[in-house]
Amino acid sequence: MELDVLKELGNIGAGHAATSLSQLLGKEVNMTVPEVKIREIRNLFNEFITDIVAGVIVALQDLDEKKSGYLYIMFPEESSKKIANNLFGLGELDDEMYESTIMEVGNILSSAFCDASADFMGIILLPSPPSFAVDVPAAVVDSVVSQMAKKSDHVILFETSLSSDSDIEIYLALLPEPCLLKDIMKIMEQI
Amino acid sequence: MNSKILSISNKSGKAVFLTKRDVLVKSYCSLSSTCPSRDYCQSCDLIDAAKNYLMDGKANSGITTLDGELSAGIGEYQVRKKVLLEAMGLGSCVGVILFDMSTGICGIAHVLLPGASQKGETKYAETAIEKMLEDMVSQGVRKSKIVSKFAGGAQVFKHMNLEILKIGNRNAISVEETLIKYKIPILAKDVGGEVGRNVIFNPVDGSMIVKYTKGGVVWL
């Protein structure tokens, strides 16, 4: 039950992120059917692609500044270059411009995600400013996982991907804290 | 067996080759930073030695086969003999290796958090090292013979807006303090930086092989 509701939250959030991406790029964006899974932390290495990706991590908080979870938006190298070039229409971007572009795209997508969860489900999630890293996802996500590992041996993963024109692909992962699940259930009971 | 793991060392350098059906699938080479063919191995002393061995199966000097590879998952440790030990995809995590060359028993831990656990959870640095140490001693290693190497604890975020993500440094410090506390000599370490690592331990010569996720291999 909790997982179904989480899937719905992710679905609505990711759907709106897809719309924002579509508006940003002026292109059609498709979203894959999302998946929710519970995984043991020790096996987490196998859950992610092993390529280097540009990644943006945003922490989500509720109104009491309690951590609700994390959004991790992954841009494979080719896609991130395409997106940056698409937005600027330039051939070559310097590193700094490219990085801040991807961070801003991550910011826009996570804000769309949070807006949707507030509008449609009444769940308030406030995104933190984005943090940016280029590396293999396993190495990026371990500092987030370490936060969750203090309380549990498992993590819940909501995953989906957004794609456009067959050459742009973005992976989106939501790692909720257990309290987010509780909050969702509380709100659902009131309806 | 279809897959073989060879550890080769000769005058020119050292390498570990992972082969499947006599085809080279992966290599960790101590010469890779100066090697003209980079990761795409073509031909050199080391490769020729490996090929000869695979063809005639004769044990040459400087070639040792290993009994497989084993990876420690996040927050786990593994203790084995004659097996290539791995801790993959380390960002803020630290790969800690304890080994004893006289018995050949070695262990690797994939440490996720600094400090110790009340419940004996091996995701914490201190607890992981303690348990791995106990495990090795119970398998017949004299504690005074154990030495250590470790790598990891990077800070992969280039633009960082969350304090809690700065955990790599704390992990590395916690590992080092624990090793000092248990008087285990530290033979090599490679910590910090901005790049993720894969840490591999070759039990044949006790080298820690650090493969950076963005390319580059060092033998320590």
Interface residues (C-beta under 8 A of the other chain):
Chain A: E40 I41 R42 N43 L44 F45 F48 T50 I52 I57 A59 E99 M103 S128 P129 P130 S131 F132 A133 V134 D135 V136 A138 A139 V140 V141 D142 S143 V144 V145 S146 Q147 A149 K150 D153
Chain B: S71 G73 I74 G75 E76 M88 G89 L90 G91 S92 C93 L112 L113 E121 K123 A154 V156 F157 K158 H159 M160 N161 L162 I164 L165 K166 I167 G168 V195 G196 R197 T213 K214
